[in-house]
């Protein structure tokens, strides 16, 4: 079902509440990666260029103590947004009350206002993350229209997304949300074939739902990263000291039975005795010797994965192939990223922080069709789940 988009709304002279995802890394008051802020710009610009007043809400981190509040203010983000928009952005260090209400009422058409971190409301009971009805109703009362552009929180039912939406006559998706729904939705429901999914990361338990949902739809599912060795154990291979979820071995067997030759596992692995970047490493095929742990895929697996990707028309990648954070064991992840960037006439989609970081470091991010801004949300979407933040947006 097609959703209302911000461009379907008449925003002129209206106070437009926009739920953005400004949950960015901040250290010493400086933003580490502004990808999510940049991704929100098209929606913000549309509203202000069409005569609306843009009132932005976002969470930042988890707020459990007064010390968290001191570190997790959205003020630095508002200042950075001002630089990106090349215009003044009003920051209000409050999530409710007279100061916030007066600032909103004093806005002119085309103005932008950022209110304080919505999770400051979690300090006194989980009002934001628990979707407190009174809070959602209050925030809804501050605006005339609501636009949800925060795909990163679409899998959560919060006061600032579902709560506001349930108190508005109409809720629209922002352009980023629209893009996420289109690319991830098409990949899951209507992919061009051959369709290849690449799933990495530490745990099978994180990706079970995705694998199960994609088995009937994908032509191949490449598995890498720590989750590989639960499948190895299910096959009866020795795994040494490699990461394994013992309680998921039977499930891995079931998945292998369901997937058959669609499931592509590494055939060789880079192994070490100590979990350190400078540990002496060797490559082994098949069984992993006692006392060793796998930290990356080997050269033969890289070639196998490249061959599997050759000619693919839709590719979804979520999760690294090895211990990507250690430079000596990042090769498998990098090589997969390079292969993805080199594909011709393919729709390529990346979800998850490590995969995104690899694509950026390799300089292939601009060759990827779509890089998702939501790790957990993109995973749940790929599982075929209905996300509450998307369900709350009005249908056209």
N, C-alpha and C positions, 0 to 999 in steps of 0.2 A: 504494500500500500504506500503510495507516494505521500511524502510529508510536506506540510507547509514550509516554505523557505522564507527567509527574511525579505527577499525581493518580492514576495507575494503581499507584503504588508505595506500600508500607507504610514510611513514613520514621521512624516512632516508634523512639526509642532508637538510631537509625542515624547514622553519620557520612556525610553526603551531600556528595560533591564536586560543586560546581556550576561549570561553565565559563561565565562571564559575559563580556560585552563591555564592559569599562570603558576602552576605548581612546578617551579623551576629551581635548580640548585643555586643557593646563595651562600657565599662565604665572605666574611668581613664586609658585608654590605654590597658585594659585587655579584652580578649574575654570571654563572658559569656557562650555561647554554641557553640562549634565548629563542630556540626553535619554536617553543609553544607560544611565545609572545608574538613572534613574527607570523605564525600560522593564524592568529586571531585578527590580524590587521584588515583583511578584506571585509570582514563583517563589520568591524568598528567603522571603517572608512565609509562603507555603504550607508550606514545609519546617519553619520554626521554630514556626509555629502548630500543626503536627501532631506536635510533639515530636521533630523531627530536629535534628541539629547541622549547620549550614550552613558548609561550607568552600569559599571562593570563590577561583577562579583566573582571572586575566586577563592579557593582554599590554597594554603601553602603549608605543606608538611603536616605533622601531627602535633596538636597542641594539648599537652597534658599538665604543664606547670607554668608558673609565671615566668620562669627562665625561658621556656619555649616561646612565650609571647615576645620577649625581648629580641629573640633571634629571628622570628618568623613574621615580621611585619611586611606588608606588601608595598611599603613606601619606596624601596629601591626599584621595584618592578614598575610602579607608577612613573618614577623619574625616567626609567629607561624607555617606557612607552612614549613619554613626552618627546624624547630624542628621536624615536622611530617615526612618530607622526609629524614631527617638526611643528608642534603646537603645544600650548599649555595643557596640562592634565591636572585636574584638581584631585588631591588625595585627602580622604577624610579618615582619620585614625579612629573610626568607630564603626560598629556593625548595626547599631540602632540608636535612637534618641534624637534630641533636638538638633545637635550639631549636624548630623547626617541629613535630617529632614530639611533644615534650613538651606544647606548646601545644594540639595537637589532642587528645591523650590526656586533658588536663585540662578539656576542654569539657564543659559540662552540656547537657542537652536544651534546645533553644531558643536556644542561643548562636550567634553569627556570628563567623567568623574570615576575614580576608583575608590571603592570603600575598603575598609580593613578586612584582613583575612577572615573568611566566614567561619573558620574553625576556632577562632577566639571564643565562639559561642559554645564550644565543647568543654570549656574549662569548668563550667557550672552544669555538669550533666551533659550528655551528648546531644545537644539541641540541634546542631547542624547535621552531623553524621547519623543521628538517629531520626532525622526528618520530623522534628518537633512541629506539630500542626500549627501552633500559635506563631512560631517563628516564620514558617513558610507563608502564612497569611499576612504577617506584618511586612515581610519583604515584598510580597506581591502588591501591597497597598502603596508602595513607593513609586510605582510606575504605571504606565498605561498599557504597555505591550511587553511580552517576554520572548527573548530569543535565546535558545540553548545552543551554544557553540562549543561546549566542553565534552568532547567525546571521551576524554581520559577518565571522566567520572560517570559515563553513561551506564556503567554496570552497577552503580551505587544509587540507592534511593536516599537522597539528601534533601534537606530543607531548601537548599539553593538551586536544586533542579526540579525534582518531582514535587516538592512542597510548593514552590512558586507556581509551577505549571498547573497544579490542581486548583489554584485560586484565580486563574486567569481564564477568560472566555476563549482566547486563542494563544497558542504557543507555536513559534516557528523554529526551524533549525537554522543555524548560521551556515555560512558557506563551507566552513571546515567540517562541521557535522554532516552536511550534505555529501561532501566528498568522501568521508569515511564510510557512510552508509552505502554510497554507490560502489566504491571499489571493493570493500570487504564483502558487501552483499552480493555483488556480481560474482566474486570469486567463489563464494559458498553456493550460491543458487544457480548461477548461469555462466560458468567459466568456459572460455574457449579451450579446446583440447589440442594437444596434450596439456593436461593440468598437473603440475608437480608441486607438492608441498614439501618444504624443508623444515624439519622441527628439531631444534637442539635444546640445550639447557640441561640443568642438573637432574630434574626429576620426571619420571614417567607420570607420576600422579598429577603433575601440573598440566600435562598434555593429553591425558587419556581421553577426555571428552572431545578434544580437537581431532585426535587420530580416529576415534570411532565415527565422528561426524563426517570426516573426509574420506574414509575408506570407500564408501560407495561412489564418491564423486571424483576423486583424484585418480589419475592414471598411475602415478608413482608417489610414494611418501618416503622421502629420505630422512633417516634418523641419525643424529650426531650428538656430541656432547655426553654428559654424564649419564643421561637416560639410556644410552646404548647398552650399558653393561648389565642392566636388569634384563634386557632382551638377550644378551649373551648368556646370562645365567639360565634363562628360560630355554635356550638352545642346548644347554649342557656344556658350554664352553667354560674353561677356567677364567676367572677375572682378577686373580691376585688380590691386591688391596684397592681395586677400583671402586668407585661409587656404585652402590647398589641399593635398591629398595626390596628387601627380602620379602616383604608382605605383598609385593606387586608382581612377583615372578609368575604366579598362576595366571594373573590378568594379562601379562605380557604374552604368555603362551596362547591365550584366547585371541588376542589381537593379531598375533602372527597367523593363526588359523584362519581368521576372518579376512585378513589382508592378502594372504598368499604371496605371490611374487610382486605385488604392488609395493611391499615394504623393502626398502633398500638400506641395509646396515653396512657400516664400515667393514672392510676386509683386512685392514691392518691399522695398527695404533702406535702412537709415540708413547713410550712408557718411561717412568722414572721411579727411583726408590724413595726419594724425598720430595715432598710437595714444596719445591722452591724453584724459582725461575732459572737459577744457575745449576740445577741438578743435572748430572750427566744423563743423557737420554739415548734410547735406542728404539728402533722400530721393529715390531714383531707382528707376525700374521697369526690369526687364529687365537689359540690360548694365550692368556697373559700370565707370565711366570709368577710364582709365589714371591711375595716381597716387593712386587712392582705394581704401580698404578698407572692407568691410562690417563693422559692429559691432553691428547689431541689425536686427530685422525692422521693416518700415514699417507705417503705419496700415492700408493695404489688406490686408496679410498678417494683421494682428491680426484684422480682420473676417472674413477667409477662414477662419482657424483657429477662431474662435468659432462660425462657421456650421457648420464640420465637426464641432465638438463638440456642437452642439445636438441634444438627444435621445439622446445616447450613454448606454448602460447600464453599460458597463465602460470605464474609462480608466486606462491606465498611463502615467505621465510620468517620464521620466528625462533630465535635462540641460537647461540654460538655452537661451533663444532668441537670446541675444547676449552681449556682454561684461558680464555681470550684475554683476561686481565694481566696475564704473564706474557710478556712480549715473545719469549722463546716458544710459546705454545699457542700462538695466535694464527699460525700459517693456514691451518685448515679453514678457519673462519674467513680469513682474508681471501683465500682462493675461491671459496664459494661466492663471496661478494663480488670478486672480479668476474667470475663466470656469469653472474646475474647481470652485471652492468654491460656485458658484451652481447647479451641476447638481442636478436633482431625481431622486430614486429611482435613483441611479447608484452603482456601486461604483467609488471613485476611489482609486488607489494611486500613491504617490510614492516613487521611489527615487533616491538621489543627493543629495549635500550641497547643491548650489546650488538645486535644485528645492525641497528641504526648507526651506532658509533663506528662499527667496522666499515660500513658504506661511506661514512663521512671521511674517515681517515684514509681510505683508499681513493677518495676523490670521485667515487662513482654515484654519489647520492643524487646528482642531477640527471643520471641516466636511469634512475629507478622511477617507475611510473607513479608510485604513491608510497610515502613513508608515513605510517600511522603514528599519531601522537598519543595513542592509548595502549599501554602494554597489556594490563589486565582486561581492559574493555575489548581490545582486539581479539584476545584469546577467547573470551566468552562469546564474542560474535562469531568467531570461527567454529565454536562448538555448536552453533545454531541456537543459542539461547536468546530469548527476548530480553533486551536490556531495558531496565525501568526508565532510564533517562531518555531513551528513544521512544519507548511506548507512550510517554507523557506528552510527546509533541503531537500537535493536531494533524490529522490527515487532511489532504487537499480535498 
